[in-house]
Amino acid sequence: MPDPKTIATYDAKAADYVKLTATDAPDAALQAFIDLIPAGGRVLDLGCGPATASVHMRNAGLLPDPVDASGGMVALANETHDIGARQGTFDDIDAVATYDGVWANFSLLHAPRPELPRHLASIHMALVPGGVFHIGMKTGTGSDRDRIARLYTYVTVAELDGLLTDAGFTVIATREGAERGMAGTIDPFVIMQARKHA
């Protein structure tokens, strides 16, 4: 069950988030992900927000399936891009060997820590053999709300690596950094690419 305050923030700030995420071309992380997906591949954009990433994937010849728990984000994505975004939560991931890739860019950080292994297992099941998983998380320990009431689960780099390994993935790339988000703070993060065993 998504945290109500987090969803309310995204519903209220959907237009602001568009301004934060709008780009004319994929950033380095998204381009690296796109490059690993076969032509015409299906991609689950999990926590798609305004579907900026899905638009870039579609432009690259992929078939994105954008999903978000925020009805406001889904409505804005479809009004702006006619991209077929749909409302759904992490608990709704029930596909089996369906996607060539799953893009979860700073979305699973809103899942409670005890639920992460279950969600990662569902993502693993949803991928075809050899499929690619991108995950972005904020680094740290514990959980907390930011200045605009969003609830986060923070992970260490080693913890995330272990969670992915336990779910059956092989981590193929790791990058750490820090950036300013919608709350205005500069937060450390980790991005990992992982592959399901063929």
BARONU-693764 format. One record per residue: x, y, z of N, C-alpha, C in turn; residue number from 1; residue in one letter. Coordinates in nm, 3 decimals. Layout:
! residues N
<vexse <X; Y; Z>; <X; Y; Z>; <X; Y; Z>; NUM; "A">
...
This chain:
! residues 198
<vexse <0.085; -0.119; 0.000>; <0.000; 0.000; 0.000>; <0.090; 0.125; 0.000>; 1; "M">
<vexse <0.080; 0.210; -0.100>; <0.162; 0.330; -0.105>; <0.134; 0.423; 0.014>; 2; "P">
<vexse <0.236; 0.495; 0.055>; <0.220; 0.593; 0.162>; <0.131; 0.708; 0.113>; 3; "D">
<vexse <0.019; 0.735; 0.180>; <-0.075; 0.836; 0.131>; <-0.015; 0.976; 0.118>; 4; "P">
<vexse <0.069; 1.016; 0.214>; <0.127; 1.149; 0.208>; <0.222; 1.163; 0.089>; 5; "K">
<vexse <0.296; 1.056; 0.059>; <0.387; 1.060; -0.055>; <0.309; 1.075; -0.185>; 6; "T">
<vexse <0.204; 0.996; -0.199>; <0.122; 1.003; -0.321>; <0.055; 1.139; -0.333>; 7; "I">
<vexse <0.007; 1.194; -0.220>; <-0.057; 1.326; -0.223>; <0.041; 1.433; -0.271>; 8; "A">
<vexse <0.168; 1.421; -0.230>; <0.269; 1.516; -0.275>; <0.288; 1.509; -0.426>; 9; "T">
<vexse <0.299; 1.386; -0.476>; <0.318; 1.370; -0.621>; <0.195; 1.416; -0.700>; 10; "Y">
<vexse <0.077; 1.389; -0.646>; <-0.045; 1.437; -0.713>; <-0.045; 1.589; -0.722>; 11; "D">
<vexse <-0.007; 1.653; -0.613>; <-0.013; 1.799; -0.605>; <0.098; 1.866; -0.685>; 12; "A">
<vexse <0.212; 1.798; -0.698>; <0.329; 1.861; -0.759>; <0.366; 1.799; -0.894>; 13; "K">
<vexse <0.271; 1.735; -0.958>; <0.301; 1.668; -1.086>; <0.359; 1.766; -1.188>; 14; "A">
<vexse <0.300; 1.884; -1.200>; <0.348; 1.982; -1.298>; <0.489; 2.030; -1.263>; 15; "A">
<vexse <0.517; 2.047; -1.133>; <0.651; 2.088; -1.090>; <0.754; 1.981; -1.123>; 16; "D">
<vexse <0.713; 1.855; -1.110>; <0.805; 1.745; -1.137>; <0.840; 1.738; -1.285>; 17; "Y">
<vexse <0.746; 1.775; -1.369>; <0.774; 1.781; -1.513>; <0.890; 1.876; -1.540>; 18; "V">
<vexse <0.885; 1.994; -1.477>; <0.990; 2.094; -1.497>; <1.126; 2.040; -1.450>; 19; "K">
<vexse <1.123; 1.961; -1.344>; <1.246; 1.908; -1.287>; <1.307; 1.800; -1.374>; 20; "L">
<vexse <1.222; 1.720; -1.440>; <1.271; 1.602; -1.512>; <1.275; 1.617; -1.664>; 21; "T">
<vexse <1.217; 1.725; -1.718>; <1.207; 1.740; -1.864>; <1.347; 1.754; -1.925>; 22; "A">
<vexse <1.374; 1.673; -2.027>; <1.501; 1.681; -2.100>; <1.474; 1.655; -2.248>; 23; "T">
<vexse <1.560; 1.713; -2.331>; <1.545; 1.693; -2.475>; <1.600; 1.559; -2.521>; 24; "D">
<vexse <1.687; 1.500; -2.440>; <1.750; 1.373; -2.474>; <1.769; 1.292; -2.347>; 25; "A">
<vexse <1.783; 1.162; -2.358>; <1.806; 1.080; -2.238>; <1.933; 1.122; -2.166>; 26; "P">
<vexse <1.930; 1.118; -2.033>; <2.055; 1.141; -1.960>; <2.143; 1.017; -1.972>; 27; "D">
<vexse <2.262; 1.022; -1.914>; <2.359; 0.914; -1.933>; <2.306; 0.781; -1.881>; 28; "A">
<vexse <2.238; 0.783; -1.768>; <2.187; 0.658; -1.710>; <2.080; 0.595; -1.797>; 29; "A">
<vexse <1.988; 0.678; -1.846>; <1.882; 0.625; -1.931>; <1.938; 0.577; -2.064>; 30; "L">
<vexse <2.032; 0.651; -2.121>; <2.090; 0.608; -2.248>; <2.163; 0.476; -2.232>; 31; "Q">
<vexse <2.234; 0.459; -2.121>; <2.304; 0.333; -2.096>; <2.206; 0.217; -2.084>; 32; "A">
<vexse <2.091; 0.244; -2.023>; <1.986; 0.142; -2.012>; <1.927; 0.110; -2.148>; 33; "F">
<vexse <1.892; 0.212; -2.225>; <1.834; 0.193; -2.358>; <1.928; 0.110; -2.445>; 34; "I">
<vexse <2.057; 0.137; -2.434>; <2.155; 0.068; -2.517>; <2.162; -0.082; -2.489>; 35; "D">
<vexse <2.113; -0.123; -2.373>; <2.117; -0.265; -2.336>; <1.989; -0.340; -2.375>; 36; "L">
<vexse <1.888; -0.268; -2.419>; <1.759; -0.329; -2.452>; <1.753; -0.357; -2.602>; 37; "I">
<vexse <1.709; -0.476; -2.643>; <1.700; -0.506; -2.786>; <1.598; -0.417; -2.856>; 38; "P">
<vexse <1.617; -0.394; -2.984>; <1.525; -0.313; -3.063>; <1.382; -0.366; -3.048>; 39; "A">
<vexse <1.290; -0.276; -3.021>; <1.150; -0.316; -3.005>; <1.121; -0.381; -2.871>; 40; "G">
<vexse <1.217; -0.376; -2.779>; <1.199; -0.442; -2.650>; <1.093; -0.374; -2.563>; 41; "G">
<vexse <1.030; -0.455; -2.480>; <0.928; -0.405; -2.387>; <0.995; -0.367; -2.256>; 42; "R">
<vexse <0.958; -0.249; -2.203>; <1.018; -0.199; -2.080>; <0.909; -0.154; -1.984>; 43; "V">
<vexse <0.915; -0.202; -1.861>; <0.828; -0.155; -1.754>; <0.894; -0.032; -1.692>; 44; "L">
<vexse <0.829; 0.083; -1.705>; <0.875; 0.207; -1.643>; <0.800; 0.220; -1.511>; 45; "D">
<vexse <0.865; 0.173; -1.405>; <0.799; 0.156; -1.275>; <0.817; 0.282; -1.191>; 46; "L">
<vexse <0.707; 0.351; -1.167>; <0.714; 0.481; -1.103>; <0.750; 0.585; -1.207>; 47; "G">
<vexse <0.672; 0.587; -1.313>; <0.706; 0.663; -1.435>; <0.696; 0.813; -1.418>; 48; "C">
<vexse <0.624; 0.861; -1.314>; <0.604; 1.004; -1.301>; <0.537; 1.060; -1.425>; 49; "G">
<vexse <0.587; 1.171; -1.479>; <0.524; 1.229; -1.599>; <0.565; 1.159; -1.728>; 50; "P">
<vexse <0.633; 1.045; -1.717>; <0.668; 0.957; -1.830>; <0.776; 1.014; -1.920>; 51; "A">
<vexse <0.860; 1.101; -1.867>; <0.970; 1.156; -1.946>; <1.060; 1.045; -2.000>; 52; "T">
<vexse <1.096; 0.950; -1.913>; <1.183; 0.840; -1.956>; <1.114; 0.754; -2.060>; 53; "A">
<vexse <0.986; 0.729; -2.041>; <0.912; 0.646; -2.137>; <0.909; 0.710; -2.276>; 54; "S">
<vexse <0.898; 0.842; -2.280>; <0.899; 0.912; -2.409>; <1.032; 0.890; -2.479>; 55; "V">
<vexse <1.142; 0.903; -2.404>; <1.274; 0.879; -2.464>; <1.287; 0.733; -2.511>; 56; "H">
<vexse <1.233; 0.641; -2.433>; <1.239; 0.500; -2.474>; <1.158; 0.478; -2.602>; 57; "M">
<vexse <1.040; 0.538; -2.606>; <0.956; 0.523; -2.726>; <1.027; 0.583; -2.847>; 58; "R">
<vexse <1.091; 0.697; -2.829>; <1.164; 0.760; -2.939>; <1.281; 0.673; -2.986>; 59; "N">
<vexse <1.332; 0.589; -2.897>; <1.444; 0.501; -2.930>; <1.398; 0.369; -2.991>; 60; "A">
<vexse <1.266; 0.353; -3.008>; <1.214; 0.232; -3.071>; <1.175; 0.123; -2.974>; 61; "G">
<vexse <1.171; 0.155; -2.844>; <1.129; 0.056; -2.744>; <0.979; 0.070; -2.719>; 62; "L">
<vexse <0.926; -0.025; -2.646>; <0.782; -0.028; -2.613>; <0.765; -0.011; -2.463>; 63; "L">
<vexse <0.755; 0.114; -2.415>; <0.744; 0.136; -2.271>; <0.604; 0.107; -2.217>; 64; "P">
<vexse <0.601; 0.059; -2.094>; <0.476; 0.038; -2.020>; <0.487; 0.122; -1.893>; 65; "D">
<vexse <0.445; 0.251; -1.900>; <0.462; 0.340; -1.785>; <0.355; 0.319; -1.679>; 66; "P">
<vexse <0.399; 0.304; -1.555>; <0.310; 0.277; -1.442>; <0.349; 0.366; -1.325>; 67; "V">
<vexse <0.249; 0.424; -1.258>; <0.278; 0.507; -1.141>; <0.161; 0.497; -1.043>; 68; "D">
<vexse <0.192; 0.508; -0.915>; <0.087; 0.502; -0.813>; <0.011; 0.633; -0.801>; 69; "A">
<vexse <0.068; 0.741; -0.855>; <0.004; 0.872; -0.847>; <-0.089; 0.894; -0.965>; 70; "S">
<vexse <-0.217; 0.909; -0.934>; <-0.314; 0.936; -1.040>; <-0.287; 1.067; -1.111>; 71; "G">
<vexse <-0.236; 1.166; -1.037>; <-0.203; 1.294; -1.097>; <-0.091; 1.282; -1.198>; 72; "G">
<vexse <0.010; 1.202; -1.166>; <0.121; 1.181; -1.259>; <0.075; 1.107; -1.383>; 73; "M">
<vexse <-0.007; 1.004; -1.364>; <-0.056; 0.925; -1.478>; <-0.139; 1.012; -1.572>; 74; "V">
<vexse <-0.227; 1.092; -1.514>; <-0.312; 1.179; -1.597>; <-0.228; 1.278; -1.676>; 75; "A">
<vexse <-0.129; 1.336; -1.610>; <-0.043; 1.433; -1.678>; <0.039; 1.367; -1.788>; 76; "L">
<vexse <0.090; 1.248; -1.760>; <0.170; 1.175; -1.860>; <0.088; 1.149; -1.985>; 77; "A">
<vexse <-0.036; 1.105; -1.966>; <-0.119; 1.072; -2.082>; <-0.168; 1.196; -2.156>; 78; "N">
<vexse <-0.199; 1.302; -2.082>; <-0.242; 1.426; -2.146>; <-0.129; 1.487; -2.229>; 79; "E">
<vexse <-0.009; 1.475; -2.179>; <0.106; 1.539; -2.243>; <0.164; 1.456; -2.356>; 80; "T">
<vexse <0.168; 1.323; -2.336>; <0.244; 1.238; -2.428>; <0.162; 1.129; -2.496>; 81; "H">
<vexse <0.034; 1.109; -2.456>; <-0.047; 1.000; -2.512>; <0.033; 0.870; -2.513>; 82; "D">
<vexse <0.079; 0.832; -2.394>; <0.176; 0.724; -2.384>; <0.120; 0.596; -2.321>; 83; "I">
<vexse <-0.007; 0.598; -2.284>; <-0.067; 0.477; -2.228>; <-0.025; 0.448; -2.086>; 84; "G">
<vexse <0.008; 0.553; -2.010>; <0.044; 0.533; -1.869>; <-0.077; 0.482; -1.792>; 85; "A">
<vexse <-0.049; 0.401; -1.691>; <-0.159; 0.344; -1.611>; <-0.122; 0.352; -1.463>; 86; "R">
<vexse <-0.227; 0.357; -1.381>; <-0.205; 0.368; -1.238>; <-0.186; 0.229; -1.178>; 87; "Q">
<vexse <-0.083; 0.214; -1.097>; <-0.057; 0.086; -1.033>; <0.053; 0.102; -0.929>; 88; "G">
<vexse <0.062; 0.005; -0.840>; <0.160; 0.009; -0.732>; <0.262; -0.103; -0.750>; 89; "T">
<vexse <0.362; -0.104; -0.664>; <0.462; -0.210; -0.668>; <0.396; -0.346; -0.645>; 90; "F">
<vexse <0.288; -0.348; -0.570>; <0.219; -0.474; -0.542>; <0.148; -0.530; -0.665>; 91; "D">
<vexse <0.133; -0.448; -0.768>; <0.062; -0.492; -0.889>; <0.155; -0.556; -0.992>; 92; "D">
<vexse <0.282; -0.569; -0.961>; <0.377; -0.632; -1.055>; <0.353; -0.783; -1.051>; 93; "I">
<vexse <0.289; -0.834; -1.155>; <0.255; -0.977; -1.157>; <0.287; -1.042; -1.291>; 94; "D">
<vexse <0.359; -0.972; -1.377>; <0.395; -1.028; -1.507>; <0.500; -1.136; -1.491>; 95; "A">
<vexse <0.504; -1.226; -1.588>; <0.602; -1.335; -1.588>; <0.675; -1.334; -1.722>; 96; "V">
<vexse <0.808; -1.316; -1.716>; <0.893; -1.319; -1.837>; <0.833; -1.235; -1.950>; 97; "A">
<vexse <0.797; -1.111; -1.917>; <0.727; -1.023; -2.010>; <0.814; -0.909; -2.063>; 98; "T">
<vexse <0.901; -0.856; -1.979>; <0.975; -0.735; -2.013>; <1.122; -0.764; -2.041>; 99; "Y">
<vexse <1.175; -0.691; -2.140>; <1.319; -0.697; -2.167>; <1.397; -0.608; -2.071>; 100; "D">
<vexse <1.328; -0.513; -2.010>; <1.391; -0.424; -1.914>; <1.290; -0.369; -1.816>; 101; "G">
<vexse <1.338; -0.336; -1.697>; <1.257; -0.265; -1.597>; <1.337; -0.144; -1.552>; 102; "V">
<vexse <1.275; -0.027; -1.563>; <1.336; 0.101; -1.526>; <1.267; 0.150; -1.399>; 103; "W">
<vexse <1.337; 0.144; -1.287>; <1.282; 0.189; -1.158>; <1.375; 0.297; -1.104>; 104; "A">
<vexse <1.361; 0.416; -1.160>; <1.453; 0.525; -1.132>; <1.402; 0.609; -1.015>; 105; "N">
<vexse <1.452; 0.582; -0.897>; <1.412; 0.654; -0.777>; <1.262; 0.643; -0.750>; 106; "F">
<vexse <1.211; 0.522; -0.765>; <1.072; 0.495; -0.729>; <1.063; 0.396; -0.613>; 107; "S">
<vexse <1.144; 0.291; -0.619>; <1.139; 0.190; -0.512>; <1.190; 0.243; -0.379>; 108; "L">
<vexse <1.250; 0.362; -0.379>; <1.291; 0.420; -0.251>; <1.172; 0.460; -0.166>; 109; "L">
<vexse <1.052; 0.456; -0.224>; <0.931; 0.483; -0.146>; <0.870; 0.356; -0.087>; 110; "H">
<vexse <0.927; 0.239; -0.116>; <0.875; 0.114; -0.060>; <0.933; 0.091; 0.078>; 111; "A">
<vexse <0.855; 0.039; 0.172>; <0.910; 0.006; 0.304>; <1.022; -0.098; 0.291>; 112; "P">
<vexse <1.124; -0.085; 0.372>; <1.239; -0.175; 0.365>; <1.200; -0.323; 0.368>; 113; "R">
<vexse <1.108; -0.366; 0.458>; <1.074; -0.509; 0.461>; <1.011; -0.560; 0.331>; 114; "P">
<vexse <0.956; -0.467; 0.249>; <0.890; -0.507; 0.126>; <0.985; -0.514; 0.006>; 115; "E">
<vexse <1.105; -0.458; 0.018>; <1.196; -0.453; -0.096>; <1.230; -0.591; -0.152>; 116; "L">
<vexse <1.262; -0.692; -0.069>; <1.292; -0.823; -0.129>; <1.177; -0.879; -0.211>; 117; "P">
<vexse <1.054; -0.859; -0.165>; <0.938; -0.911; -0.238>; <0.920; -0.838; -0.371>; 118; "R">
<vexse <0.937; -0.706; -0.370>; <0.922; -0.630; -0.494>; <1.033; -0.665; -0.593>; 119; "H">
<vexse <1.154; -0.681; -0.545>; <1.264; -0.717; -0.634>; <1.243; -0.856; -0.693>; 120; "L">
<vexse <1.186; -0.946; -0.616>; <1.156; -1.080; -0.667>; <1.050; -1.073; -0.777>; 121; "A">
<vexse <0.951; -0.986; -0.759>; <0.847; -0.970; -0.862>; <0.905; -0.911; -0.990>; 122; "S">
<vexse <0.997; -0.817; -0.975>; <1.062; -0.757; -1.093>; <1.145; -0.863; -1.164>; 123; "I">
<vexse <1.217; -0.943; -1.087>; <1.298; -1.050; -1.146>; <1.210; -1.144; -1.228>; 124; "H">
<vexse <1.095; -1.179; -1.172>; <1.002; -1.269; -1.241>; <0.945; -1.205; -1.367>; 125; "M">
<vexse <0.926; -1.073; -1.363>; <0.865; -1.004; -1.476>; <0.959; -0.993; -1.596>; 126; "A">
<vexse <1.089; -1.004; -1.571>; <1.188; -0.991; -1.678>; <1.207; -1.122; -1.754>; 127; "L">
<vexse <1.236; -1.109; -1.882>; <1.275; -1.227; -1.960>; <1.416; -1.266; -1.917>; 128; "V">
<vexse <1.458; -1.391; -1.942>; <1.597; -1.428; -1.914>; <1.693; -1.334; -1.986>; 129; "P">
<vexse <1.792; -1.285; -1.913>; <1.885; -1.188; -1.969>; <1.837; -1.045; -1.963>; 130; "G">
<vexse <1.716; -1.024; -1.910>; <1.660; -0.889; -1.903>; <1.739; -0.799; -1.809>; 131; "G">
<vexse <1.723; -0.668; -1.829>; <1.803; -0.568; -1.758>; <1.716; -0.488; -1.662>; 132; "V">
<vexse <1.769; -0.465; -1.544>; <1.699; -0.390; -1.439>; <1.784; -0.269; -1.399>; 133; "F">
<vexse <1.724; -0.151; -1.405>; <1.787; -0.027; -1.358>; <1.716; 0.015; -1.231>; 134; "H">
<vexse <1.793; 0.043; -1.126>; <1.734; 0.092; -1.002>; <1.816; 0.209; -0.950>; 135; "I">
<vexse <1.747; 0.315; -0.911>; <1.809; 0.429; -0.846>; <1.751; 0.443; -0.707>; 136; "G">
<vexse <1.838; 0.462; -0.607>; <1.795; 0.476; -0.468>; <1.879; 0.585; -0.401>; 137; "M">
<vexse <1.822; 0.651; -0.302>; <1.900; 0.744; -0.221>; <1.976; 0.663; -0.116>; 138; "K">
<vexse <2.099; 0.703; -0.089>; <2.182; 0.625; 0.003>; <2.177; 0.684; 0.143>; 139; "T">
<vexse <2.194; 0.592; 0.239>; <2.189; 0.628; 0.380>; <2.136; 0.511; 0.459>; 140; "G">
<vexse <2.085; 0.539; 0.576>; <2.028; 0.434; 0.661>; <1.894; 0.480; 0.715>; 141; "T">
<vexse <1.811; 0.384; 0.750>; <1.682; 0.414; 0.808>; <1.581; 0.464; 0.706>; 142; "G">
<vexse <1.479; 0.532; 0.755>; <1.376; 0.591; 0.670>; <1.335; 0.724; 0.729>; 143; "S">
<vexse <1.286; 0.814; 0.644>; <1.250; 0.947; 0.692>; <1.168; 1.017; 0.584>; 144; "D">
<vexse <1.101; 1.124; 0.625>; <1.029; 1.209; 0.529>; <1.117; 1.328; 0.490>; 145; "R">
<vexse <1.101; 1.372; 0.364>; <1.174; 1.491; 0.322>; <1.092; 1.615; 0.354>; 146; "D">
<vexse <1.138; 1.730; 0.306>; <1.074; 1.858; 0.337>; <0.932; 1.869; 0.283>; 147; "R">
<vexse <0.900; 1.786; 0.182>; <0.765; 1.794; 0.123>; <0.685; 1.666; 0.149>; 148; "I">
<vexse <0.718; 1.600; 0.260>; <0.637; 1.491; 0.318>; <0.651; 1.356; 0.250>; 149; "A">
<vexse <0.743; 1.342; 0.153>; <0.762; 1.210; 0.091>; <0.842; 1.119; 0.183>; 150; "R">
<vexse <0.798; 0.996; 0.194>; <0.863; 0.899; 0.282>; <0.965; 0.818; 0.203>; 151; "L">
<vexse <1.088; 0.812; 0.254>; <1.196; 0.742; 0.185>; <1.250; 0.628; 0.270>; 152; "Y">
<vexse <1.292; 0.521; 0.201>; <1.374; 0.417; 0.259>; <1.514; 0.435; 0.202>; 153; "T">
<vexse <1.611; 0.461; 0.288>; <1.749; 0.479; 0.244>; <1.824; 0.347; 0.251>; 154; "Y">
<vexse <1.915; 0.325; 0.158>; <1.994; 0.201; 0.156>; <2.142; 0.235; 0.141>; 155; "V">
<vexse <2.227; 0.146; 0.188>; <2.369; 0.158; 0.159>; <2.397; 0.090; 0.025>; 156; "T">
<vexse <2.511; 0.121; -0.034>; <2.547; 0.059; -0.161>; <2.559; -0.092; -0.144>; 157; "V">
<vexse <2.624; -0.134; -0.037>; <2.640; -0.278; -0.012>; <2.505; -0.346; 0.012>; 158; "A">
<vexse <2.416; -0.277; 0.080>; <2.283; -0.334; 0.107>; <2.206; -0.356; -0.023>; 159; "E">
<vexse <2.207; -0.257; -0.111>; <2.135; -0.270; -0.237>; <2.196; -0.380; -0.323>; 160; "L">
<vexse <2.328; -0.386; -0.327>; <2.396; -0.492; -0.401>; <2.352; -0.629; -0.350>; 161; "D">
<vexse <2.344; -0.643; -0.219>; <2.303; -0.769; -0.159>; <2.158; -0.803; -0.189>; 162; "G">
<vexse <2.070; -0.702; -0.185>; <1.929; -0.725; -0.217>; <1.912; -0.774; -0.360>; 163; "L">
<vexse <1.986; -0.713; -0.452>; <1.976; -0.753; -0.592>; <2.031; -0.894; -0.612>; 164; "L">
<vexse <2.142; -0.924; -0.550>; <2.201; -1.058; -0.561>; <2.106; -1.163; -0.504>; 165; "T">
<vexse <2.047; -1.133; -0.389>; <1.953; -1.227; -0.326>; <1.830; -1.250; -0.413>; 166; "D">
<vexse <1.792; -1.150; -0.493>; <1.675; -1.163; -0.580>; <1.707; -1.237; -0.710>; 167; "A">
<vexse <1.835; -1.272; -0.730>; <1.872; -1.348; -0.848>; <1.938; -1.268; -0.959>; 168; "G">
<vexse <1.970; -1.142; -0.930>; <2.032; -1.056; -1.030>; <2.185; -1.060; -1.020>; 169; "F">
<vexse <2.249; -1.027; -1.130>; <2.392; -0.999; -1.132>; <2.410; -0.850; -1.156>; 170; "T">
<vexse <2.471; -0.780; -1.064>; <2.495; -0.637; -1.080>; <2.605; -0.617; -1.184>; 171; "V">
<vexse <2.577; -0.536; -1.287>; <2.673; -0.516; -1.396>; <2.730; -0.375; -1.399>; 172; "I">
<vexse <2.670; -0.281; -1.325>; <2.723; -0.145; -1.320>; <2.671; -0.075; -1.195>; 173; "A">
<vexse <2.756; 0.006; -1.135>; <2.720; 0.083; -1.016>; <2.777; 0.224; -1.028>; 174; "T">
<vexse <2.694; 0.322; -0.999>; <2.742; 0.460; -1.000>; <2.683; 0.534; -0.881>; 175; "R">
<vexse <2.768; 0.606; -0.810>; <2.724; 0.688; -0.698>; <2.737; 0.836; -0.735>; 176; "E">
<vexse <2.654; 0.918; -0.672>; <2.660; 1.061; -0.696>; <2.573; 1.134; -0.596>; 177; "G">
<vexse <2.544; 1.260; -0.625>; <2.455; 1.342; -0.542>; <2.390; 1.444; -0.633>; 178; "A">
<vexse <2.263; 1.474; -0.607>; <2.194; 1.572; -0.689>; <2.082; 1.637; -0.611>; 179; "E">
<vexse <2.038; 1.752; -0.660>; <1.928; 1.825; -0.597>; <1.795; 1.773; -0.650>; 180; "R">
<vexse <1.705; 1.742; -0.560>; <1.574; 1.690; -0.598>; <1.464; 1.793; -0.582>; 181; "G">
<vexse <1.340; 1.748; -0.591>; <1.225; 1.837; -0.585>; <1.211; 1.906; -0.450>; 182; "M">
<vexse <1.264; 1.843; -0.344>; <1.256; 1.903; -0.210>; <1.361; 2.011; -0.189>; 183; "A">
<vexse <1.455; 2.025; -0.284>; <1.554; 2.130; -0.276>; <1.684; 2.091; -0.208>; 184; "G">
<vexse <1.692; 1.971; -0.152>; <1.813; 1.926; -0.087>; <1.900; 1.848; -0.184>; 185; "T">
<vexse <2.030; 1.849; -0.160>; <2.123; 1.771; -0.240>; <2.148; 1.639; -0.166>; 186; "I">
<vexse <2.107; 1.529; -0.227>; <2.110; 1.400; -0.160>; <2.199; 1.301; -0.233>; 187; "D">
<vexse <2.273; 1.218; -0.159>; <2.354; 1.114; -0.223>; <2.268; 1.001; -0.275>; 188; "P">
<vexse <2.313; 0.938; -0.382>; <2.235; 0.831; -0.443>; <2.327; 0.724; -0.499>; 189; "F">
<vexse <2.266; 0.610; -0.532>; <2.334; 0.505; -0.606>; <2.243; 0.457; -0.718>; 190; "V">
<vexse <2.300; 0.434; -0.834>; <2.229; 0.375; -0.947>; <2.298; 0.243; -0.980>; 191; "I">
<vexse <2.220; 0.138; -0.995>; <2.275; 0.009; -1.033>; <2.201; -0.046; -1.154>; 192; "M">
<vexse <2.277; -0.108; -1.243>; <2.221; -0.189; -1.350>; <2.247; -0.334; -1.313>; 193; "Q">
<vexse <2.145; -0.416; -1.333>; <2.158; -0.557; -1.300>; <2.093; -0.639; -1.412>; 194; "A">
<vexse <2.136; -0.762; -1.424>; <2.082; -0.849; -1.528>; <2.029; -0.978; -1.467>; 195; "R">
<vexse <1.914; -1.021; -1.518>; <1.861; -1.152; -1.482>; <1.938; -1.259; -1.556>; 196; "K">
<vexse <1.972; -1.367; -1.487>; <2.049; -1.474; -1.552>; <1.974; -1.529; -1.672>; 197; "H">
<vexse <2.045; -1.548; -1.779>; <1.983; -1.601; -1.902>; <1.949; -1.747; -1.885>; 198; "A">
